[in-house]
Amino acid sequence: MWNFVKSESNKQDNNNVPPLNMEGETVTGFHELANIFNNYFVNTTYSIKSENSDNTLTALDNLKLIYPTSFSRIHMTAVTVNEIKNIIKSLKLKNSHGYDEIPPRILKISLPYILSPIT
């Protein structure tokens, strides 16, 4: 597929990697460069973690430290099967979807199967 895209966009394969000087050593291969970058980014996280190893706070303690004020509570009200059914039936019949990646068309088709678990 990439060869087709390259041929259509008139781009030629560029096997000539500009040399990179890494600590006095010249690196010219794609695989060598990829391994150097991979090792750098993998080891960077370990060095950052070891620099912060004196932090003994738990994740929850860190959140409480960053956000000292409490969040408002979420109040949920019970709903009926008919309310959920009417809401799903009122959706426009589209193939587009939201964050849940479920289109309204699929919700309507699967309504009898999902109605009870959703309620």
N, C-alpha and C positions, 0 to 999 in steps of 0.2 A: 504494500500500500504506500509506504513512504517513497519507494522508488517511483511510483506513479505520480505522487504529489511533486516530487523533485523534478521529474521530467516535464510536468505540466507548468511548473513555475520557473522553468529554465534554470534551475539551480544545479550545479554540478557537485559531485561528491568532493569534499575537501579532506583528503587524507593527510594533508600537511598540517601538523599541529605546531603552532609556534612554540619554540622551546621555552620552558619555564625553569628558572633557577631556584631550586629549593635547597637552602642551606648549603650552597656551594656545589650542588649536584644538578646537572641539567637533565630535565625530564621532557621527553618528546612524545610518548605514546598516550593514546586516549585512555587505555585501561590503567596505565600508571597514574595519570592525572586524576581519573575518577577515584582510584583507591586512596590517593593522597587527600582529596577533598572529603571522601567518606570518613577516613580515619580522623581527620581534623574535627569534623562536626560531631562524630561519636565521642571522641575524647574530650571535647570542649564541655559537654554536659557533665562528664565525670569530674572534671577539674572544678567546675562551678559548684557542683554538689559537695566536693571535698572542702572547698573554701567556706561553704556555709554549714559545715558539719557541726559547728558549735551551737547552732540553733536547735534547741530541743523541744520547741513548741509543736504541738500537733496541728494538723490542718485546720481543725475546728478552732483552736486557740488563735491561729493566725487570722482566720476570718473575723473572729471577735475583736481582735486587735485592729484590723483594718476598718471594720464597720462596727463602731461601738454602739450605735443606736440600733434598736431592734426594728425589724420590718413589721409592717401591719399584717394582721392575720387574714387568712383567706377563709371566707365563710361560704360553705356550700349548702345549697338547698336541695332537698329531695325533689326528683322529677318523676313524672309518670311515663309509662310506655307510650301513651298517646301523644304526649308533648314531643318526645324524641321522634316518633314516627312522623308527626306533622312538620317538624323542622327539616328532617331529611327529605320528605316529599316536596317541600317548598324550594329546595335547591334547584338551580337551573341545571339542565342536562348538558354538562360540558365535559370535555376530556382534560381540561386544565386542572391543576391541583395546587394545594397550598403546601405548608411546611411538612405536613404528614405524608405527602406524595400519594394521596388517595383521591382520585377524581370523583366528583359527585355522581357520575354515572355508575361507578363501582359501588358507592354507598347505596344507591337506590336499588341496584340489582341484588345486593347482599342484605338488604334491609331485614328480611325475616330471620336471618341467621345471626345478625349482630345486634338486633334490637334489645334483647334481654340482657346480654353482657354489658352493653353501653349503659342501660338504665341502672 
